[in-house]
């Protein structure tokens, strides 16, 4: 993924506030790292946006507005976003640190049927709970913002089996820049 080009050494401090602890993952729009927030004394997730995506005029401002919309949401099914800022030449979105298990991996790692045979996947009750959780979060959020990129990779399943939606509106904001900077464009 294009975000793999973003490399931050473990232990580096961004903006005198965030100490990078470990890499979480990479995607088209950037990379995500676990970091210690020195102001709060707790771990957070930092999404570092690929710098070239911000070359499209107005992208940073749209990103700030979208982040503010999600920041104002207070729902158990929506990732808590703490803000967006520029630090050391990087655009950083600080948010709640979540387990590294999205819906895609949750389904792929669900137990097989009886004796290892049959279809794999979560139990019917789990599916109902997940769909209900996604629906409740989307219904709540629609007053402030639309998701616009709902896919299994943007649905996190917590250890307790609850869901959290991530990446609200980022695709619509960064999409034009992704098309311009994509190697296949």
C-alpha positions as a Python dict, from the first residue, in 0.01 Angstrom:
ca = {
    (1, 'X'): (0, 0, 0),
    (2, 'X'): (106, 356, -67),
    (3, 'X'): (110, 438, 306),
    (4, 'X'): (395, 191, 354),
    (5, 'X'): (628, 468, 233),
    (6, 'X'): (566, 651, 564),
    (7, 'X'): (824, 535, 810),
    (8, 'X'): (866, 671, 1160),
    (9, 'X'): (1131, 533, 1393),
    (10, 'X'): (1000, 390, 1717),
    (11, 'X'): (1065, 629, 2004),
    (12, 'X'): (1058, 948, 1795),
    (13, 'X'): (847, 1230, 1941),
    (14, 'X'): (613, 1426, 1712),
    (15, 'X'): (535, 1782, 1813),
    (16, 'X'): (665, 1732, 2167),
    (17, 'X'): (342, 1541, 2232),
    (18, 'X'): (333, 1194, 2074),
    (19, 'X'): (598, 925, 2123),
    (20, 'X'): (573, 665, 1846),
    (21, 'X'): (544, 315, 1997),
    (22, 'X'): (474, 81, 1704),
    (23, 'X'): (336, 60, 1353),
    (24, 'X'): (-24, -57, 1326),
    (25, 'X'): (-82, -62, 952),
    (26, 'X'): (-76, 105, 613),
    (27, 'X'): (-337, 201, 357),
    (28, 'X'): (-384, 415, 50),
    (29, 'X'): (-415, 738, 246),
    (30, 'X'): (-129, 686, 490),
    (31, 'X'): (-3, 491, 789),
    (32, 'X'): (-129, 435, 1142),
    (33, 'X'): (95, 418, 1448),
    (34, 'X'): (34, 357, 1816),
    (35, 'X'): (177, 642, 2018),
    (36, 'X'): (194, 762, 2375),
    (37, 'X'): (19, 1097, 2415),
    (38, 'X'): (241, 1281, 2663),
    (39, 'X'): (-37, 1531, 2741),
    (40, 'X'): (-284, 1263, 2849),
    (41, 'X'): (-45, 987, 2950),
    (42, 'X'): (-226, 725, 2741),
    (43, 'X'): (-182, 546, 2413),
    (44, 'X'): (-359, 676, 2104),
    (45, 'X'): (-361, 592, 1735),
    (46, 'X'): (-201, 839, 1497),
    (47, 'X'): (-297, 834, 1131),
    (48, 'X'): (-23, 1001, 927),
    (49, 'X'): (-159, 1122, 593),
    (50, 'X'): (61, 1082, 285),
    (51, 'X'): (204, 1431, 221),
    (52, 'X'): (138, 1426, -153),
    (53, 'X'): (-236, 1386, -87),
    (54, 'X'): (-237, 1733, 63),
    (55, 'X'): (-111, 1898, -255),
    (56, 'X'): (-467, 1929, -387),
    (57, 'X'): (-577, 2278, -276),
    (58, 'X'): (-818, 2281, 18),
    (59, 'X'): (-757, 1919, 120),
    (60, 'X'): (-619, 2003, 465),
    (61, 'X'): (-911, 2236, 537),
    (62, 'X'): (-1164, 1971, 429),
    (63, 'X'): (-981, 1717, 642),
    (64, 'X'): (-1004, 1951, 943),
    (65, 'X'): (-1379, 2000, 889),
    (66, 'X'): (-1443, 1626, 855),
    (67, 'X'): (-1236, 1553, 1164),
    (68, 'X'): (-1432, 1814, 1358),
    (69, 'X'): (-1760, 1647, 1255),
    (70, 'X'): (-1639, 1310, 1388),
    (71, 'X'): (-1486, 1476, 1697),
    (72, 'X'): (-1836, 1598, 1790),
    (73, 'X'): (-1979, 1245, 1781),
    (74, 'X'): (-2014, 1063, 2111),
    (75, 'X'): (-2125, 709, 2034),
    (76, 'X'): (-1985, 375, 2143),
    (77, 'X'): (-1988, 256, 1781),
    (78, 'X'): (-1781, 544, 1642),
    (79, 'X'): (-1405, 581, 1692),
    (80, 'X'): (-1320, 878, 1911),
    (81, 'X'): (-1123, 1134, 1711),
    (82, 'X'): (-921, 1385, 1910),
    (83, 'X'): (-809, 1618, 1633),
    (84, 'X'): (-600, 1682, 1324),
    (85, 'X'): (-282, 1889, 1317),
    (86, 'X'): (42, 1944, 1130),
    (87, 'X'): (355, 1823, 1311),
    (88, 'X'): (710, 1805, 1178),
    (89, 'X'): (586, 1828, 820),
    (90, 'X'): (327, 1554, 875),
    (91, 'X'): (-52, 1580, 892),
    (92, 'X'): (-160, 1375, 1191),
    (93, 'X'): (-506, 1260, 1297),
    (94, 'X'): (-510, 1154, 1663),
    (95, 'X'): (-777, 905, 1762),
    (96, 'X'): (-875, 630, 1999),
    (97, 'X'): (-643, 330, 1989),
    (98, 'X'): (-847, 25, 1894),
    (99, 'X'): (-770, -346, 1866),
    (100, 'X'): (-610, -439, 1536),
    (101, 'X'): (-899, -665, 1436),
    (102, 'X'): (-1124, -537, 1162),
    (103, 'X'): (-1440, -707, 1040),
    (104, 'X'): (-1257, -871, 750),
    (105, 'X'): (-1009, -1050, 979),
    (106, 'X'): (-1281, -1124, 1237),
    (107, 'X'): (-1485, -1312, 974),
    (108, 'X'): (-1179, -1483, 824),
    (109, 'X'): (-1070, -1610, 1167),
    (110, 'X'): (-1412, -1724, 1286),
    (111, 'X'): (-1428, -2093, 1381),
    (112, 'X'): (-1516, -2351, 1119),
    (113, 'X'): (-1834, -2552, 1138),
    (114, 'X'): (-1867, -2868, 1345),
    (115, 'X'): (-1559, -3096, 1321),
    (116, 'X'): (-1384, -2838, 1104),
    (117, 'X'): (-1633, -2893, 823),
    (118, 'X'): (-1893, -2661, 684),
    (119, 'X'): (-1895, -2290, 629),
    (120, 'X'): (-1676, -2067, 833),
    (121, 'X'): (-1785, -1739, 978),
    (122, 'X'): (-1934, -1587, 1286),
    (123, 'X'): (-2243, -1731, 1450),
    (124, 'X'): (-2579, -1589, 1344),
    (125, 'X'): (-2612, -1406, 1675),
    (126, 'X'): (-2275, -1238, 1623),
    (127, 'X'): (-2374, -1131, 1273),
    (128, 'X'): (-2697, -978, 1406),
    (129, 'X'): (-2504, -795, 1678),
    (130, 'X'): (-2247, -663, 1430),
    (131, 'X'): (-2506, -547, 1176),
    (132, 'X'): (-2712, -387, 1455),
    (133, 'X'): (-2402, -211, 1588),
    (134, 'X'): (-2305, -80, 1245),
    (135, 'X'): (-2661, 38, 1181),
    (136, 'X'): (-2685, 214, 1518),
    (137, 'X'): (-2352, 394, 1467),
    (138, 'X'): (-2442, 505, 1114),
    (139, 'X'): (-2786, 621, 1225),
    (140, 'X'): (-2636, 826, 1508),
    (141, 'X'): (-2357, 974, 1295),
    (142, 'X'): (-2575, 1076, 1001),
    (143, 'X'): (-2685, 1390, 1185),
    (144, 'X'): (-2327, 1529, 1166),
    (145, 'X'): (-2156, 1336, 888),
    (146, 'X'): (-2181, 1047, 642),
    (147, 'X'): (-1935, 760, 636),
    (148, 'X'): (-1894, 736, 257),
    (149, 'X'): (-1649, 443, 275),
    (150, 'X'): (-1812, 166, 475),
    (151, 'X'): (-1621, -155, 419),
    (152, 'X'): (-1497, -442, 642),
    (153, 'X'): (-1156, -276, 684),
    (154, 'X'): (-1323, 30, 843),
    (155, 'X'): (-1525, -171, 1097),
    (156, 'X'): (-1325, -269, 1406),
    (157, 'X'): (-1446, -557, 1624),
    (158, 'X'): (-1339, -509, 1986),
    (159, 'X'): (-1235, -794, 2215),
    (160, 'X'): (-1580, -769, 2375),
    (161, 'X'): (-1750, -814, 2036),
    (162, 'X'): (-1862, -452, 1994),
    (163, 'X'): (-1801, -259, 1674),
    (164, 'X'): (-1636, 77, 1608),
    (165, 'X'): (-1656, 254, 1273),
    (166, 'X'): (-1343, 434, 1152),
    (167, 'X'): (-1239, 659, 860),
    (168, 'X'): (-1554, 872, 835),
    (169, 'X'): (-1552, 1077, 516),
    (170, 'X'): (-1180, 1037, 447),
    (171, 'X'): (-1238, 872, 111),
    (172, 'X'): (-1444, 1164, -17),
    (173, 'X'): (-1180, 1414, 99),
    (174, 'X'): (-867, 1229, -8),
    (175, 'X'): (-1024, 1052, -308),
    (176, 'X'): (-941, 1321, -566),
    (177, 'X'): (-581, 1333, -445),
    (178, 'X'): (-560, 951, -445),
    (179, 'X'): (-666, 952, -810),
    (180, 'X'): (-402, 1211, -900),
    (181, 'X'): (-117, 1049, -704),
    (182, 'X'): (-204, 684, -769),
    (183, 'X'): (59, 496, -972),
    (184, 'X'): (-225, 350, -1183),
    (185, 'X'): (-388, 687, -1254),
}
